[in-house]
């Protein structure tokens, strides 16, 4: 099954719209998960009528997505740095190399 947007909807805008729904909730409940045409019978896609407005929203969403990825990388790096620091402190503690620490 494929979804082909009409000329009224920007394909990138439609992509972002689909990111907001859980397609797993639309499966037909069989042992092999699948989505059929009737799965979308009660799904309505709201969108700005002007393609230019849709494109503006896509640009904003792309920007937010890029910023989010950058923040995720920074966060991951900070977690990695903290883990390295923790391991370094533990290693020094077990070797008795920590100075200036009193109980």
Helices and strands as residue ranges (DSSP letters): H 11-19, G 23-26, G 37-40, H 51-95
